[in-house]
Amino acid sequence: MKSAGSLTAVRLFLKEKMMTERYEIVKNYIYDKLTAVEPPKSRNEGLRHITAVSQYAILLANIRGENAELAGIAGLFHDLYAYVTGIRKEHAKGGAHMAKDWLDQTDLFTKEEKEAIVGAVYFHSEKGTVHLPLDEILKDADVLDHILMNPGAFIGKEKERAEKLMEELHFA
C-alpha cells in the first residue's frame, strides 16, 4: 500500500508533467504561426520577444505566487496577433480573440484558465491600469523585456511600471 506522501508526490509529478505538456503544445502552435511571418527580421524579433516575455512571465509568477504555466502561456500569445498580421493598433484585443479562438478549439484548459489567459492578453497594453494578478504579470513581463532590450526608453505609465518593477526585482 502506498503512503499518502507518495500519492501526493505522484499527483504533483503528473500535474507538473501535464503543465509542461500544455505549455509545449501552445509554444509549438505559436512558433508554427510565427514561422510564416515575413520579413525574417520581423519573424526573428517575434520569436525572441514572445519567448522572452513568456519566460519573464513564468519568473514573475513564481516570485509572486501565481500560476506560472498560465502566465507563460499568456506571454506566448501576447503579441502573436501583431507579428502575424503586422497590425500594432489594438493588437492586444486582436491577440485576445486569436488566443480565445485557438484555446476554444482545444480541450487542454478549463473555462477559468482560458478566461485568465485571454484576459491577460487583452489587457497587456493597458500599462497604466491595474487589473488581475495574471494581467499584471504579463504587463510587467512585457515591460521587463523592453527594459532589458532598450534601457532608458520609457515614458509615461510604462516608465512608472518599469521603475516599480526594477525596484521589485532589485535592479534599481
N, C-alpha and C positions, 0 to 999 in steps of 0.2 A: 504494500500500500504506500502511495506517495504522500509525503507530508504536505501540509498547507503551504509551507515555504517554497517547496519545489514546484507546486502547481502555480503559485504566484509567479515564480521565475519563468515558467513555461509560457504563461499567459503574456507576460511582459515581452518575452522574446518574440512571440507570434505577433503581438501588436506592433513592435518596432519593425519587424520584417514586412508586415503589411504596409506600414507607413513608408518605408523605404521603397517598396514596390510601387505604391501610388505616386510618389514623387518622381520616380524614374519614368513611369508611364507618361505623366504630364510633361516632364522635361523632354522626352523623345518627341512628343507631339509638337511642342513649342519649337524645338530645334528643326524638325521637319518643315514647319511653316517658314522658319527663317532662312532655310537653305534656298528658297525661291526668291529671296529679296535681292534686288539689283539697285544700284551697282554693288560690287563686292565690298566696297568700303562701308556702305550702309549695313550690309549683312554682317560684317565683322563687328562693327560698333554695336549692332543689335545683340549679337551673341554675347559680346563682352559685358554690355550694360545689364542685360536681363539676368545673366548668370551672376554677376556681382551683386546686384540688388537682391536676388534670391538668397544668396549666401549671407549677405549682411542682415536680411530679414530673419533668417534662421538664428544667427548670432544674437540679435536684439531680442527675439522671442525667448531664447534660452535665458538671457540676462534678466528679462522682465517676468519670467514665469508664465509665458503664454504658449500657445500651440505652435511649435517650431515648424511642423510639417505644413500646416495651413499657411503660415507666414511665408515659407519658402515657395509654396505653390502660387500664392498671390504675387510674389516677386517675379516668378516666371511669366505670369500673364500680364503684368502691369503696363508694359509699353508695347506689347505684341502688335496691337492694332496700329500704332503709329509706324512701326517698322514695316509691317506687311502692306499697309495702304499708302504710306507716305504722308498721311494726314495727321498733323500735330494738333490742330484745333479740335477741342472736345475729344481728344484721344482717350481720356480716362473713361468717359461714358461709352465710347465705341468699344474699348477694351473690355469693359464690364459685360457688354452684350455678347462680345465674342467669347469671353470666358463662360458665361452662362449657357450659351448655345452648346459649347463643347461639353461642359460639365453635365448638362441635362441629357446628353446622349450616352453617358456612362452610368454604370451602377457602382462607381467607386466611392461616392461621397454621400453623406446624409444630406437632407434638405438644409439643416442648420450649417453644415460645413460649406455647402455651396453658397449659401447666403453670406457667410463670413468672407469667403474668398472674393465673391463678386462685389460685395460692399467695399472691401479694401481696395480693389482695383478702381471702382467707381469714384472713390473719394481721394485717391492718392495725389491728385493735383491740387487739392484744396489745403495747401500747407498752412494757411493762416487760421484754419478752423479745426477745433478738436472734435474727433469722432470716437469710435470704439477703439479699444486697445490694439486690435489687429490692424485697423486702419492706420493708427498712429505709427505702428511698427513699420508698415510699408512706406509711409511718407518719410520716416526717418532713415530707412534703408536707402531710399532713393536719394535723399539729401547727402547721406554718408558717401555714396558713390560720387556725387558731384563734388563734395569736399576733397576727396582723395584724388580726383581727376583734374580738378581746376580750383585749387585753394584760392580763397580771396575773391571769388567771382559772385558773391551772393549779395542780393539786395532785398529789401522789404521783408515780408513774412518768412521767406526761406532763410534769410540771414539770421533772424531771431531763432528759428528752429535749429539751424546749424550751430549757433553758439551754445544753445541748451544741450544739444547732442554731444558736442565736443566736451562740454563740462561733464556730462553723464559718463562718457567713456574715458574721462581723464586725459583728453587730448589738449586741453587748454593750458 
